């Protein structure tokens, strides 16, 4: 896999072969028994442990940042006026009670879709990237975001990533939310945080300054990079918010541990713009390296994705591929329900 002529600005450089059996379709129990690969940049060494031992490998004097977004049951099934079946994936709210969604199948502007609980969606715009803008109506009333979320959580399904190749089950309602999920708005979980147990979280809280911020993970997180030049990739944007306490801790932090790529992007966007809420469209890669986050706890990511490019922004392309090769050799479980890695 290692070739010295790899170009960190070419998408094809971020490809790797993953045996299908290493794609995790269910989590391990307890959550902190998941494996953890630790890469130490100072000594250039890789060690293998488990999340249960996280406290033994984290440096001292850290400020820890976690994402408290909560996953919505964003997949709903209904029918068109013609009676044909339709599947809709909620993505995010826009202005004036309009919503960005993905709809499987052909729909044109003006199409009305019908779902359980008298929920209707009307297609207002059809975008070039395949997404649609709709409004949602129930009993002749346009729905605001909170009212819509209540209905989606009644009739919808958790939007498990496509590579899991299975329908959501009752157990996923617990497994695919973090222990500290609080603010509804995500269509994918911040997966590095799924490894925390109450006990591990308590230990971290006792030793470190722990803070929460919010970034609502959108469907764009799974979008592969299509352009061969990574810098031509149109980065998706996701809503974020940093509260006053987290902002203060960020400003005063000596060393920052970001739990997950979503936290990393939020912190780095703040470090560059000073904005504490809005749309984050920051693309971290070897040509745009972190300036605020010192350490990263994350899972293993899809080939050619913006997330594996984010890893390379910390350790470089060749080291990223070397770490991934080692994880495959050691039979780590990959992606959302998989094992994790820590860069210190």
N, C-alpha and C positions, 0 to 999 in steps of 0.2 A: 504493500500500500504506500510505503514511504517513497516519494520521488522528490528529488531536490529541485526539480524544475517546476514545481507547482506554483501557480500564481495566486496569491491571496485575494486578488480582485476578480478572479474568474469563478463563476458559479460551479463549473465542473470540478474544480479543485476540492469542493466540499462534499464530494460523493464518497460513500463507503458501502460495503456490502454487509448487510445484517441478516444473519440466519433468521428465518421467520419465527422459529421457536423462542427467540429472545425478545419478541414483542410481548410485553406484559398485558394480559387482558383482564387480570384481576390483581388486586394488591396482595401483599403478604400480611399475615397477622401474627403478632401485633405489628402495628405500622413501623415501629422503630427497629424491627428485626431486618428491615431492608438493608442491603449492602451499601457501603459508602466507600467510594474511591477518593483518596485524599492526594491531591497534587500540591507539593510544596515547591514554590517557585525559587525560593532562596537556595534550597539544596538540590533542586531539580530531581526530586524523588517522588515515586508513587507508592503509597501504602494502601492496604485494604483493611477495612474495618466494617462496623455497622453503625447505623444511626444511633443505636443505644449508647455508643461510646463517643458521641459527638462532643460532649463536654471535655473529653481527654485530648481532643485534637484541635479545638478552637484556640486561637491566641487570646491573651488577656486584653483588658481595656478596649473592648469592642462596643460599639453601638449597633444593635441588631434591628433590622427593619423587615417587617412582614407585611403581606398584602391581605387586608381583611375583606376583599370582595367576596360576594356570595353568588354561586351559580344558579341561574334561573332554569326552570324546566322549559327550555327554549324551543324544543321540537314539538310541533303540533300537527295533527293529521285531520284533514277535512275533505270537503269536495267543492267543485266548481258548480256554477249554475247549471251546467250541462249534466252534472251528476258524476263527472270524472273525478277520480281521487287526486288529492293534492297534499304535498308535505311542505310545511313552512318552517324555516329556522329563523327565529328572532335574532337579530344581531345587536342593535343598539337604538336608543331613542335619538331623534334629531330634534329640530325646533318645532314648536307649535303642534305637539301631539302627532308628529309624523315619525315613522320608524323605518330603519334600514333592516331589510330581511333578505334571506335567500329563499327562493321558491323552486322546488323541483318540478320541472315540466314547463311548458310554454304558457305564458300569460301575457296579455297586452294591457296597456293603460285602460282603466275603466273596468277591468275584470273584477268581479266580486267573488270572494271565497267564504265558505261557510264552515264553522267549527262548532263543537259542542258548547253548551252553556250560552247559546244565542250569540256567540262571538262571530263577527264578520270582519273581513279585511277587504279594503278596496285598493287596487293597484293605482298609484298616482304617477309613478315614474319607473322607467325601465333603464337601468344603467348599463354602460358598455361592459363593465366587469362581471356582469351576471347578477349583480344585486338588484333589489327592487325597493322602492319607497312606497309605503302603504300607510293608511290610517286604520285603526281598529275601532269598531263600533259595537256597542251592545245595547239592545233596546233603544235604537235611534240616538244613542248618546256617544259622542267621541270619547275615547278613553285616554286618560292621562297615564303616565308611566306606572305609578303605584297601583292603580286599579287594574291595569293590564297584567302586571306581575302576579297579582293575586289570582287572576283567572288562569294565566299560564301555569302557575304552580298547581292548580286544580286539574287541568286537562292535559298538561304537557308531559313530555319525557325529558330526562336529563340528556343533553347533547353529547354523548360520549364520542370521543374522536373517531373518525371513520376507520382508522387502522385497527381498532379493537374488534371490528367485524362481528359485533353482536348487539343485540338490543339491550337497553338499560334494564336493570332488575331492582327490586326493592332495596337490596343491600347497597346499591350505588348511591342512594339518597344520603347515606351516611358516609360511605367511602370516598365519594367524589366532592365532598365539602371539607374545608379545613375546620379544625376545632374552633377557630376564632372568626369564621365567616360571619359577616355582619351586614354588609351593604349589598343588596341585590343589584345585579347589573352585568355579571359575567356570563359568557356562554362556554367558557372552559375554566377549569380550576387552576389556581396557581400551584402547580403540582409538586414543587419542591417542599411545600408546606404540608403535604398530605402525610409526611413521615412522622409528624409530631404526635406523641401521646401526651396525655395530661401531665404525666410524670416528667417527661423530657421538657415540656414547656415550662413547668414549674422550676426545674433546675436552671434553665436559661434565664428565666425572670429573676431568680434569686442572685445570679452572678452578674448579669449584664443589664445595661440600659436598653430595654426593649420597646420598640415603637411600632405603630401601625399606620400604614397609609393605604390608599385605595387606588387600584387601577383595574378597571373593568375589562377583563380579557375578552377580545372580540374574535369573531370567526376568522379574521385575517391572520391570526397567529399560526394557523395551519397552512396558509397559502405558500406554495413553493415559490422560489425565486425563478422566474421564467427567463429573464434576460441573462446573457452569458457574462456581461459586465455587471458585477453586483451593484455598482454605484448607479446603474440605470433603473434599479428596482423601485417602483413606487411604493413606499412604506405605508402600511395601514396606520390609522390613528385610533387611539383608545382614550376614553375619558379617565382622567386621574384627579385625585384630590389629596393634598397633604395638609393635615390639621396643624394648629399652632404649636402643639407640644412636639409633634414629629419634626416640624420645621426647626424649632429651637434646638432639638437634639442633633439634627443634621448639621446645623450651623456650628455647633460646639463639638461635634464628634472628632475624636482623634483618629479613630479607625472605624470604617463602616463595613459591616457584613450585610450584604443583600441576600435575603432568602428568596431566590428565584429571579428569573430574567425580567419578570414584570416589575419587581421592585427596583432592579438595576436600571431599567430604562426610565422609570419615574424619577429616581434619585439623580440620574445623569441629566435628565431633561431639566430638572430644577437647577442643577449646578450650572447649566448653560444659559438658562433663560430667567431664573429667579421667579418663575411662575409657580404658584401653589395649586392651581387647578386649571383644567382646560383639556385640550386634546394633545396627547403625546404621540408624536410620529418619529421619535428618534430611532435611528438605525445605527447600532454599534457594530463595528467591524474593524479589521486591522487598519483601515484608513481613518477610523474615528474611534479612538480608544477611550476607556473610562478615565475620568479626571477626579472622581469623588469616591467611587466604590473601591475598597481595598480587597475585600474577600467575597467570594461568591459560592453560595450553596445552590445546587441546581440538579435537575435530572438529565438524562441523555436525550438528545434531540434528533429530529429527522434529518436525513441527508439533504444538502442543498437548501436548508431552511435559514431564515434570518437568525434563528436562535443558535444554530451551530456557528454561524458567523460571529455572533455575540461572544461565544466562548473564545473564538480566535482573537477577539479584540483584547482579551486578558492575557492569553498565553501564546498567541501566534498560530498560524495555520498548521505548521508541521507538528507542533506539540499537541495541538487539538486532535489531529488524526492519530498520533501515537497513543494518546490517552484512550481514544475510542477503540483502537486496535487492542489495547491491553484489556479494556472492559469486555470486549467480545471474546477474547481468549479466556478470560476468567468467568465467562458466562453470566455477566451482569444482565439484569432484565431492563429493557429499554422503554422509553416514552412515559406517558402520563402515570401509569400505575407501576412504573418500574423503580429501579434502584437509583441512587444519586451520586453526585460527585461534589467535592469541596475543593475550591482553589484558594490556597492561603499564601 
